[in-house]
């Protein structure tokens, strides 16, 4: 990977400043929020220590991207899955199909299906979680400002349509892991079905690298964020419903 130009270095510093400022504002917003909101957030942090660790790892991954730490390893894994892994027209087509699991349109269709099946509260929670996750992903993309692989990596493949916007984190992967988590939590599914859901989410993440849309760290961060949001969406929905109820 070529060294950064002075303009790129300045851009990285700006992204780092924006990320840190947003993080500080989030902390202050939490401090200034009503007591019951802070108590609810803290109770879920204590209850879900693994999720708190996931959030911490997500922040660390974001900082490593901003500082370009580990970019060579990222490129090597990306090129292996994108260019050197076994591939054919059939595999390309399957990857394009499986990546749609994390598509926003898929989420809206599922929400409509649950609504028609009279699972209306869950449908609204699911839709609310999807929309708020999308906002968080887009905010993270703007703060980190990582370019898509095709801007940086030479001799890579783009399968299907070219992804637009920034790269970190992967929105499709976030959505896939969000769906796996909220389904497992809301319906108390058997462990075998939960395993299948997370395997499908993992496959979705792999497709994003294979298709040339994301780096491995984008996908890993998306998996962390989507899992966190799957647990947090119901809590956030309850808080908003209380405010407007």
FIKE-233764 format. One record per residue: residue number from 1; x, y, z of N, C-alpha, C, O in turn; residue in one letter. Coordinates in steps of 0.02 Angstrom, whole numbers. Layout:
<rs>
> kollo  n.xx  n.yy  n.zz  ca.xx  ca.yy  ca.zz  c.xx  c.yy  c.zz  o.xx  o.yy  o.zz  lumdren
> NUM  X  Y  Z  X  Y  Z  X  Y  Z  X  Y  Z  A
...
</rs>
This chain:
<rs>
> kollo  n.xx  n.yy  n.zz  ca.xx  ca.yy  ca.zz  c.xx  c.yy  c.zz  o.xx  o.yy  o.zz  lumdren
> 1  43  -59  0  0  0  0  44  62  0  90  66  41  X
> 2  33  111  -46  76  170  -49  70  212  13  19  212  48  X
> 3  126  250  27  125  294  85  75  350  75  57  367  18  X
> 4  53  378  130  2  431  127  32  497  104  88  514  122  X
> 5  -6  532  65  14  599  45  -3  648  102  -42  631  146  X
> 6  27  709  101  9  758  153  -66  772  158  -92  782  212  X
> 7  -100  772  100  -172  785  101  -208  728  136  -254  740  175  X
> 8  -187  666  122  -219  608  154  -205  607  229  -248  588  269  X
> 9  -144  627  249  -127  630  320  -171  681  356  -195  668  411  X
> 10  -181  739  324  -225  790  354  -297  764  359  -332  778  408  X
> 11  -319  727  308  -387  699  310  -394  650  367  -445  649  400  X
> 12  -342  609  378  -345  561  433  -349  596  500  -386  575  545  X
> 13  -311  651  507  -314  689  570  -383  718  580  -409  718  636  X
> 14  -415  743  526  -483  770  532  -532  716  553  -574  727  596  X
> 15  -526  657  522  -570  601  540  -561  582  613  -610  568  648  X
> 16  -499  580  635  -485  563  705  -516  614  752  -545  596  803  X
> 17  -508  679  736  -537  731  778  -613  725  781  -643  731  834  X
> 18  -644  713  724  -717  707  722  -740  647  763  -790  650  799  X
> 19  -703  592  757  -721  531  794  -717  543  869  -762  525  906  X
> 20  -662  574  891  -652  586  963  -704  636  989  -731  626  1043  X
> 21  -717  689  951  -767  739  972  -835  707  979  -871  720  1027  X
> 22  -854  665  929  -919  632  933  -923  585  992  -975  582  1026  X
> 23  -869  550  1007  -867  505  1064  -876  544  1129  -912  523  1174  X
> 24  -842  601  1134  -848  644  1194  -919  671  1201  -946  671  1256  X
> 25  -948  693  1145  -1017  718  1147  -1065  663  1169  -1112  676  1206  X
> 26  -1053  601  1145  -1095  545  1166  -1090  532  1240  -1141  517  1273  X
> 27  -1030  538  1267  -1021  528  1339  -1057  582  1379  -1090  568  1428  X
> 28  -1050  645  1357  -1084  700  1391  -1160  693  1386  -1196  707  1433  X
> 29  -1184  671  1327  -1257  662  1319  -1282  609  1367  -1337  616  1395  X
> 30  -1243  556  1376  -1263  504  1423  -1264  530  1495  -1309  514  1533  X
> 31  -1214  571  1512  -1209  599  1580  -1268  646  1593  -1296  646  1649  X
> 32  -1288  686  1543  -1341  735  1551  -1411  706  1542  -1461  740  1556  X
> 33  -1415  644  1520  -1481  612  1509  -1515  600  1576  -1482  598  1628  X
> 34  -1582  593  1575  -1619  577  1637  -1591  515  1671  -1564  470  1639  X
> 35  -1597  513  1736  -1567  460  1776  -1589  390  1756  -1549  344  1755  X
> 36  -1654  383  1738  -1679  316  1723  -1648  290  1658  -1641  229  1650  X
> 37  -1631  335  1612  -1599  314  1550  -1528  289  1564  -1507  237  1540  X
> 38  -1491  327  1605  -1424  306  1623  -1426  239  1661  -1384  195  1650  X
> 39  -1476  233  1705  -1482  170  1744  -1497  111  1698  -1470  57  1707  X
> 40  -1539  122  1647  -1556  69  1600  -1495  49  1559  -1481  -10  1550  X
> 41  -1458  100  1534  -1398  86  1494  -1346  48  1536  -1317  -1  1513  X
> 42  -1335  71  1598  -1286  39  1641  -1306  -32  1658  -1264  -77  1660  X
> 43  -1371  -43  1671  -1395  -109  1687  -1382  -158  1630  -1364  -216  1641  X
> 44  -1391  -135  1568  -1379  -178  1511  -1305  -188  1498  -1285  -241  1474  X
> 45  -1263  -139  1515  -1191  -148  1509  -1168  -202  1557  -1129  -246  1540  X
> 46  -1193  -197  1620  -1175  -247  1670  -1201  -316  1651  -1167  -366  1660  X
> 47  -1263  -317  1624  -1294  -381  1606  -1259  -412  1546  -1254  -473  1541  X
> 48  -1237  -369  1500  -1207  -394  1438  -1135  -369  1433  -1120  -326  1392  X
> 49  -1092  -397  1473  -1022  -375  1474  -988  -390  1407  -945  -353  1385  X
> 50  -1009  -444  1376  -979  -462  1311  -995  -408  1259  -953  -390  1218  X
> 51  -1057  -381  1261  -1076  -328  1215  -1036  -265  1227  -1016  -231  1180  X
> 52  -1024  -249  1291  -983  -191  1307  -912  -200  1279  -882  -153  1254  X
> 53  -887  -262  1285  -821  -277  1256  -823  -270  1180  -775  -245  1150  X
> 54  -877  -291  1148  -885  -284  1076  -882  -210  1056  -850  -192  1007  X
> 55  -917  -168  1094  -917  -97  1078  -846  -68  1085  -824  -28  1043  X
> 56  -811  -88  1138  -742  -66  1147  -699  -87  1089  -658  -48  1064  X
> 57  -707  -150  1066  -668  -174  1009  -686  -137  945  -643  -125  903  X
> 58  -751  -120  938  -772  -81  879  -736  -13  878  -712  8  825  X
> 59  -732  20  935  -697  84  939  -623  75  923  -593  115  887  X
> 60  -592  22  951  -521  9  937  -510  -3  862  -462  22  834  X
> 61  -554  -42  831  -548  -54  759  -553  11  720  -515  21  673  X
> 62  -599  54  740  -607  119  706  -543  160  711  -521  190  663  X
> 63  -513  160  771  -451  198  781  -394  168  740  -352  205  714  X
> 64  -390  101  736  -336  71  696  -343  88  622  -294  96  587  X
> 65  -406  94  599  -417  114  529  -395  185  519  -361  201  469  X
> 66  -414  230  565  -395  300  558  -320  309  559  -292  349  522  X
> 67  -286  270  602  -213  274  607  -177  230  556  -116  228  555  X
> 68  -214  195  513  -186  149  463  -145  93  493  -100  67  461  X
> 69  -159  75  555  -123  21  588  -150  -46  564  -210  -58  564  X
> 70  -105  -90  542  -127  -156  519  -154  -157  448  -187  -205  429  X
> 71  -143  -103  409  -172  -100  343  -143  -152  295  -179  -177  251  X
> 72  -79  -171  304  -49  -221  260  -83  -289  269  -97  -324  221  X
> 73  -95  -308  333  -129  -371  346  -200  -369  318  -224  -418  290  X
> 74  -233  -312  326  -300  -302  298  -299  -314  223  -343  -349  196  X
> 75  -250  -285  189  -244  -292  116  -232  -365  96  -260  -389  47  X
> 76  -189  -400  134  -172  -469  117  -234  -514  122  -247  -555  78  X
> 77  -271  -507  177  -332  -548  185  -384  -529  132  -417  -573  104  X
> 78  -389  -464  120  -437  -442  69  -420  -473  1  -465  -499  -32  X
> 79  -356  -469  -20  -337  -495  -86  -346  -571  -90  -363  -597  -143  X
> 80  -334  -606  -34  -344  -678  -35  -417  -695  -49  -431  -737  -92  X
> 81  -463  -663  -13  -534  -679  -22  -562  -650  -86  -607  -679  -117  X
> 82  -537  -593  -106  -564  -558  -164  -536  -584  -230  -572  -588  -280  X
> 83  -472  -602  -230  -438  -618  -294  -412  -689  -298  -419  -721  -350  X
> 84  -382  -714  -244  -346  -778  -248  -387  -838  -225  -369  -895  -239  X
> 85  -443  -827  -190  -485  -883  -168  -517  -915  -230  -524  -883  -281  X
> 86  -537  -979  -224  -571  -1012  -280  -632  -972  -303  -671  -949  -261  X
> 87  -639  -965  -368  -694  -925  -393  -717  -952  -461  -678  -982  -498  X
> 88  -780  -940  -475  -809  -959  -539  -871  -916  -548  -891  -878  -504  X
> 89  -902  -922  -606  -964  -884  -619  -1018  -903  -569  -1056  -861  -546  X
> 90  -1022  -968  -552  -1072  -992  -504  -1059  -962  -435  -1105  -938  -402  X
> 91  -996  -963  -413  -980  -935  -347  -994  -860  -346  -1020  -835  -297  X
> 92  -976  -825  -400  -991  -754  -405  -1065  -740  -396  -1085  -696  -358  X
> 93  -1106  -779  -432  -1179  -770  -429  -1205  -785  -359  -1249  -749  -333  X
> 94  -1179  -838  -327  -1201  -855  -259  -1182  -800  -210  -1222  -784  -165  X
> 95  -1123  -772  -217  -1101  -718  -173  -1146  -657  -180  -1164  -624  -131  X
> 96  -1165  -641  -242  -1210  -584  -254  -1278  -597  -221  -1308  -551  -194  X
> 97  -1301  -659  -223  -1365  -676  -192  -1361  -673  -116  -1403  -643  -84  X
> 98  -1309  -704  -87  -1304  -707  -14  -1291  -638  16  -1310  -626  74  X
> 99  -1260  -594  -21  -1246  -527  8  -1311  -488  19  -1312  -441  58  X
> 100  -1365  -508  -16  -1429  -474  -9  -1461  -486  60  -1509  -452  78  X
> 101  -1435  -534  98  -1460  -544  166  -1454  -480  206  -1497  -463  247  X
> 102  -1399  -443  195  -1388  -381  232  -1414  -319  197  -1399  -263  219  X
> 103  -1451  -328  145  -1480  -271  108  -1537  -240  148  -1576  -275  179  X
> 104  -1541  -174  148  -1595  -139  183  -1663  -159  157  -1711  -163  196  X
> 105  -1669  -171  92  -1733  -191  63  -1756  -257  93  -1816  -266  105  X
> 106  -1710  -304  104  -1727  -368  135  -1755  -356  205  -1804  -388  224  X
> 107  -1725  -311  242  -1749  -295  310  -1820  -267  308  -1862  -286  349  X
> 108  -1834  -222  261  -1901  -193  257  -1953  -245  236  -2009  -244  261  X
> 109  -1934  -290  192  -1980  -343  172  -1995  -390  230  -2052  -411  239  X
> 110  -1943  -405  270  -1954  -448  329  -1998  -413  380  -2042  -444  410  X
> 111  -1988  -348  390  -2030  -311  436  -2103  -312  413  -2148  -320  454  X
> 112  -2114  -305  348  -2182  -308  321  -2212  -377  331  -2271  -383  345  X
> 113  -2171  -430  322  -2196  -498  331  -2217  -509  404  -2270  -538  416  X
> 114  -2176  -488  452  -2194  -496  523  -2256  -456  540  -2297  -477  582  X
> 115  -2264  -398  509  -2324  -357  521  -2386  -395  497  -2437  -396  532  X
> 116  -2382  -425  437  -2438  -463  410  -2453  -525  452  -2510  -547  455  X
> 117  -2401  -553  484  -2409  -611  526  -2432  -593  597  -2432  -634  642  X
> 118  -2451  -530  606  -2477  -503  670  -2424  -502  725  -2440  -500  784  X
> 119  -2361  -502  705  -2307  -490  752  -2289  -415  748  -2233  -397  730  X
> 120  -2338  -373  764  -2332  -302  747  -2282  -265  792  -2246  -222  768  X
> 121  -2281  -281  855  -2233  -248  900  -2162  -265  878  -2119  -222  874  X
> 122  -2151  -330  865  -2085  -350  842  -2068  -317  775  -2011  -296  765  X
> 123  -2117  -313  730  -2105  -281  664  -2082  -209  673  -2036  -187  638  X
> 124  -2114  -172  719  -2094  -103  731  -2025  -100  764  -1985  -57  747  X
> 125  -2012  -144  811  -1946  -147  843  -1892  -163  791  -1838  -132  791  X
> 126  -1906  -211  749  -1859  -231  697  -1845  -174  649  -1787  -161  631  X
> 127  -1898  -140  627  -1890  -85  581  -1854  -26  614  -1811  6  584  X
> 128  -1872  -12  677  -1840  41  715  -1765  26  723  -1723  70  714  X
> 129  -1749  -36  740  -1679  -56  748  -1641  -50  682  -1583  -29  682  X
> 130  -1672  -69  627  -1640  -65  562  -1624  6  543  -1568  21  520  X
> 131  -1672  51  553  -1663  122  534  -1609  154  578  -1565  189  553  X
> 132  -1613  143  644  -1564  174  688  -1494  145  677  -1445  181  682  X
> 133  -1491  80  661  -1426  50  646  -1397  82  583  -1337  97  581  X
> 134  -1438  93  533  -1415  125  472  -1387  195  487  -1336  214  460  X
> 135  -1421  233  531  -1396  299  550  -1329  295  585  -1284  335  571  X
> 136  -1321  246  630  -1257  237  665  -1202  218  617  -1147  244  621  X
> 137  -1217  172  571  -1168  151  521  -1146  210  478  -1086  219  466  X
> 138  -1194  249  455  -1177  306  412  -1137  358  451  -1092  389  423  X
> 139  -1153  369  514  -1115  416  555  -1043  391  562  -996  430  555  X
> 140  -1035  326  577  -968  298  583  -929  304  517  -869  318  518  X
> 141  -963  292  462  -930  299  397  -904  370  386  -847  380  363  X
> 142  -945  419  403  -925  489  395  -867  507  441  -822  543  422  X
> 143  -870  482  503  -818  499  552  -751  467  534  -699  500  538  X
> 144  -752  404  513  -690  369  498  -665  387  427  -605  396  417  X
> 145  -711  391  380  -694  413  313  -648  366  274  -607  389  234  X
> 146  -655  302  285  -612  254  249  -637  244  178  -696  231  167  X
> 147  -592  249  130  -611  239  60  -622  165  45  -593  121  77  X
> 148  -663  152  -5  -675  84  -27  -610  53  -55  -566  90  -77  X
> 149  -605  -14  -53  -543  -46  -76  -523  -28  -147  -463  -23  -161  X
> 150  -571  -18  -192  -552  -5  -261  -516  61  -271  -487  73  -324  X
> 151  -518  105  -221  -480  167  -225  -406  156  -208  -363  196  -227  X
> 152  -391  102  -173  -325  93  -144  -289  30  -170  -230  33  -186  X
> 153  -325  -26  -173  -293  -91  -187  -290  -102  -263  -341  -98  -298  X
> 154  -230  -116  -287  -220  -130  -358  -241  -202  -375  -238  -246  -333  X
> 155  -261  -212  -437  -275  -279  -464  -327  -317  -423  -320  -378  -415  X
> 156  -377  -284  -398  -431  -317  -362  -490  -329  -409  -492  -303  -464  X
> 157  -538  -368  -386  -598  -383  -425  -658  -348  -396  -664  -342  -335  X
> 158  -702  -324  -439  -767  -299  -417  -820  -344  -450  -825  -347  -511  X
> 159  -857  -379  -409  -909  -424  -433  -977  -391  -421  -991  -369  -365  X
> 160  -1018  -388  -472  -1082  -354  -464  -1073  -278  -469  -1026  -254  -500  X
> 161  -1118  -243  -438  -1116  -170  -441  -1062  -143  -394  -1047  -174  -343  X
> 162  -1034  -86  -411  -981  -55  -371  -1014  -19  -311  -1059  22  -320  X
> 163  -990  -36  -251  -1017  -4  -191  -996  69  -188  -941  86  -211  X
> 164  -1039  111  -162  -1024  182  -157  -1018  202  -83  -1034  163  -38  X
> 165  -996  263  -72  -989  288  -3  -926  263  29  -883  233  -3  X
> 166  -920  276  94  -862  255  132  -867  181  151  -919  150  143  X
> 167  -811  154  177  -805  81  184  -815  55  256  -840  0  265  X
> 168  -796  94  306  -797  69  376  -855  99  415  -861  160  417  X
> 169  -897  57  446  -899  -16  445  -944  -41  388  -974  -2  352  X
> 170  -947  -107  382  -989  -137  330  -1062  -136  352  -1081  -167  402  X
> 171  -1104  -99  314  -1174  -95  331  -1211  -160  321  -1254  -179  362  X
> 172  -1195  -197  267  -1228  -261  255  -1212  -311  311  -1257  -346  335  X
> 173  -1149  -313  333  -1131  -358  386  -1164  -338  451  -1188  -381  489  X
> 174  -1166  -273  465  -1200  -249  525  -1273  -271  526  -1298  -295  577  X
> 175  -1307  -262  469  -1377  -280  466  -1388  -355  474  -1434  -376  508  X
> 176  -1344  -395  444  -1351  -468  448  -1342  -492  521  -1381  -534  544  X
> 177  -1293  -466  556  -1283  -486  626  -1336  -457  671  -1355  -488  721  X
> 178  -1361  -398  655  -1417  -369  692  -1478  -415  687  -1510  -430  737  X
> 179  -1493  -438  626  -1552  -481  617  -1543  -547  654  -1590  -571  687  X
> 180  -1484  -577  650  -1472  -640  684  -1482  -632  759  -1511  -676  792  X
> 181  -1458  -577  787  -1462  -566  859  -1532  -551  882  -1555  -579  932  X
> 182  -1568  -507  847  -1635  -488  869  -1684  -546  860  -1729  -553  900  X
> 183  -1674  -587  808  -1717  -646  800  -1705  -695  857  -1752  -720  887  X
> 184  -1642  -707  872  -1625  -755  925  -1651  -731  993  -1677  -771  1032  X
> 185  -1645  -666  1006  -1667  -640  1071  -1743  -636  1077  -1771  -651  1129  X
> 186  -1775  -615  1024  -1848  -603  1028  -1889  -666  1027  -1942  -669  1058  X
> 187  -1865  -718  992  -1905  -778  984  -1877  -838  1022  -1903  -893  1018  X
> 188  -1822  -827  1059  -1792  -881  1100  -1783  -944  1058  -1807  -998  1076  X
> 189  -1749  -937  1003  -1740  -991  955  -1693  -1045  983  -1650  -1030  1025  X
> 190  -1701  -1107  960  -1654  -1160  980  -1584  -1144  955  -1575  -1109  906  X
> 191  -1534  -1171  991  -1465  -1152  977  -1443  -1170  906  -1402  -1135  877  X
> 192  -1471  -1224  878  -1452  -1244  811  -1474  -1193  759  -1437  -1177  713  X
> 193  -1535  -1167  768  -1560  -1116  722  -1522  -1050  732  -1509  -1015  683  X
> 194  -1505  -1034  794  -1464  -974  808  -1397  -980  773  -1372  -932  744  X
> 195  -1367  -1040  776  -1303  -1052  743  -1309  -1041  667  -1265  -1011  636  X
> 196  -1364  -1065  638  -1375  -1056  566  -1381  -981  549  -1353  -958  499  X
> 197  -1417  -943  590  -1425  -872  578  -1358  -835  580  -1344  -793  537  X
> 198  -1316  -853  629  -1251  -819  634  -1204  -842  578  -1162  -804  555  X
> 199  -1210  -905  556  -1170  -928  499  -1190  -890  436  -1147  -873  395  X
> 200  -1254  -878  427  -1278  -839  369  -1252  -767  374  -1232  -737  323  X
> 201  -1251  -739  434  -1224  -672  444  -1150  -670  428  -1125  -623  397  X
> 202  -1114  -722  448  -1042  -727  434  -1030  -732  359  -985  -700  332  X
> 203  -1071  -772  325  -1066  -779  252  -1078  -711  219  -1043  -693  171  X
> 204  -1126  -674  244  -1140  -607  218  -1078  -563  222  -1060  -528  175  X
> 205  -1044  -566  280  -983  -527  288  -929  -548  238  -895  -506  209  X
> 206  -921  -614  228  -871  -638  181  -886  -615  110  -841  -599  72  X
> 207  -951  -614  92  -970  -592  25  -949  -520  13  -932  -502  -44  X
> 208  -950  -478  65  -932  -408  55  -858  -400  36  -840  -355  -1  X
> 209  -816  -445  63  -745  -445  44  -736  -475  -25  -701  -448  -67  X
> 210  -769  -532  -36  -763  -567  -100  -785  -522  -158  -754  -522  -211  X
> 211  -839  -484  -148  -865  -442  -201  -825  -378  -212  -836  -341  -260  X
> 212  -778  -364  -166  -735  -305  -174  -762  -242  -142  -739  -187  -158  X
> 213  -811  -249  -96  -843  -190  -67  -811  -168  -1  -814  -109  16  X
> 214  -780  -215  36  -756  -199  103  -691  -236  119  -677  -289  92  X
> 215  -653  -206  164  -595  -238  194  -618  -284  252  -674  -277  276  X
> 216  -574  -330  272  -592  -374  329  -610  -336  393  -657  -355  427  X
> 217  -572  -283  409  -588  -246  471  -656  -212  467  -689  -203  518  X
> 218  -677  -192  408  -745  -163  399  -797  -215  418  -847  -200  451  X
> 219  -785  -277  397  -832  -331  409  -834  -350  483  -887  -360  512  X
> 220  -774  -356  514  -771  -373  585  -805  -320  627  -843  -336  672  X
> 221  -793  -257  611  -825  -202  647  -901  -205  637  -939  -193  684  X
> 222  -923  -220  577  -994  -226  564  -1026  -282  604  -1082  -275  629  X
> 223  -990  -338  612  -1015  -394  652  -1023  -373  725  -1074  -388  756  X
> 224  -973  -338  752  -978  -314  821  -1037  -266  829  -1078  -274  875  X
> 225  -1041  -217  783  -1093  -166  789  -1163  -196  781  -1208  -179  820  X
> 226  -1172  -240  732  -1238  -270  722  -1260  -313  781  -1319  -312  799  X
> 227  -1213  -350  810  -1230  -391  869  -1250  -347  927  -1300  -360  961  X
> 228  -1212  -294  939  -1229  -246  993  -1299  -218  981  -1340  -215  1027  X
> 229  -1312  -197  920  -1376  -164  905  -1434  -213  910  -1490  -192  926  X
> 230  -1423  -276  897  -1476  -325  905  -1500  -331  976  -1560  -341  987  X
> 231  -1455  -324  1025  -1474  -324  1095  -1503  -256  1116  -1549  -253  1156  X
> 232  -1474  -203  1088  -1490  -136  1112  -1554  -108  1081  -1585  -63  1110  X
> 233  -1574  -134  1023  -1630  -104  986  -1695  -106  1026  -1732  -57  1026  X
> 234  -1708  -162  1059  -1770  -167  1098  -1771  -118  1156  -1823  -88  1171  X
> 235  -1713  -109  1188  -1708  -61  1243  -1719  10  1217  -1757  49  1247  X
> 236  -1686  26  1162  -1693  92  1134  -1764  105  1111  -1791  160  1120  X
> 237  -1795  55  1081  -1865  61  1059  -1910  74  1119  -1955  116  1115  X
> 238  -1899  39  1174  -1939  49  1235  -1932  119  1262  -1981  149  1285  X
> 239  -1870  146  1261  -1859  214  1286  -1896  265  1243  -1930  309  1269  X
> 240  -1890  258  1177  -1924  305  1131  -1999  299  1137  -2034  350  1137  X
> 241  -2025  237  1143  -2097  227  1150  -2122  260  1215  -2178  286  1217  X
> 242  -2081  258  1268  -2101  290  1331  -2104  365  1322  -2150  398  1347  X
> 243  -2054  393  1287  -2054  466  1277  -2117  490  1239  -2147  540  1257  X
> 244  -2136  451  1187  -2191  473  1145  -2257  441  1164  -2309  454  1133  X
> 245  -2255  397  1215  -2317  363  1236  -2356  402  1287  -2409  380  1309  X
</rs>
